[in-house]
Amino acid sequence: MLHRFTPRLLAAMLVLLAACGQPAETIAPRPTAALVQDATGTLGLVGDAADVTTTTSGGTVLMGGGTDVDAAMRWMVSKSGGGDFLVLRATGTNAYNSYIYGLGGVNSVETLLINSRTLANDPEVEAKIRGAEAVFIAGGDQANYVNFWKDTRVESALNYLRNTKQVPIGGTSAGCAIQGSYYFSAISGTITSSEALANPYNSKLTLGRNDFLSNPYLSNTITDTHFNNPDRRGRLITFMARMSTDNGVLPQGIGVDEQTAVCIEPNGTGKVFGSGYAFFCRQNGSGYTPERCLSGSPLDWYRARQAVRVYKVPGNSTGSNTFNLSTWSSGSGGSWQYYYADRGAFGLSY
């Protein structure tokens, strides 16, 4: 016997068949945890998620990029008192979580991806940073850190940690480049030594001054990284020449090789860890200002080939070679040399 299906019955049957074939995951509830992660910028946590409070000791780590220096990370861990270790970045992954946690001695490691000013001004992000016992700023592009973090709750929280709560703050590559009171912002792109020496006022040579991070012993100081790859000595002394010419300060600079780190103790002792060198540069006295530091002209900072006095310190596994950043006049395990610029050409003398 044939059945006659009305249009209404056919429509109902089609709806029923479609519902039976619908994949289960399309009607699952939206995962709340994912929304929380997006809201706070977290890329995940390893260890104990419960917050702890430990006794910390202040310090600053300037790492030159490349392979991270385990000894310097352990130095930070020891100063954290076994607390919660936070990694900050504007790009990248949570790869530091397992690495740092694997060194042992911390309650937890968490990475925050703070890639907008909205996140940088999020009260939850600020609270997370203020609750940390150690903070490490990853590499990348320091222009992101300047554009996203400067004049935000993140900046305020970092300065609170270093200067009030007294916890170790560190960074590698771009994360190191923003640590000094002066910094190369790279907001117009990077610049090579030859470009900087050829014109100290090249539009790409953008310097920030006393308006971002505040670290003890880094007043009137600018940092640079990857110092041996490529050669960045010429651009560092050009940065310093600008500081001297534009602001009338006695400029100081710290250059750090890859796979090398300077760990600054609360008393100003800079311990050098790793396989490369750290270079502590200072204008060689108030009378040693640049002979010519003008827009469109090559830098001339000669001063009898002694314009900038430099203490070159080799790193090792124990940090036994040091430099005194409280006086900028003495160190151990290193050697003195001089940098200068002769009509746009970098020079080195002993």
Salt bridges, closest charged atoms under 4 A:
GLU110 OE1 - LYS128 NZ 3.07
GLU126 OE2 - ARG130 NE 3.21
GLU126 OE1 - ARG153 NH1 2.65
GLU133 OE2 - LYS165 NZ 3.38
ASP151 OD2 - LYS150 NZ 3.03
GLU195 OE2 - LYS204 NZ 3.04
ASP211 OD2 - LYS150 NZ 3.64
ASP224 OD1 - ARG232 NH1 3.76
ASP224 OD2 - ARG235 NE 2.77
ASP231 OD2 - ARG233 NH2 3.05
ASP246 OD2 - ARG242 NE 2.74
GLU258 OE2 - HIS226 ND1 2.74
GLU265 OE1 - LYS79 NZ 2.91
GLU265 OE2 - LYS271 NZ 3.13
GLU291 OE2 - ARG303 NE 3.74
ASP342 OD1 - ARG343 NE 2.80
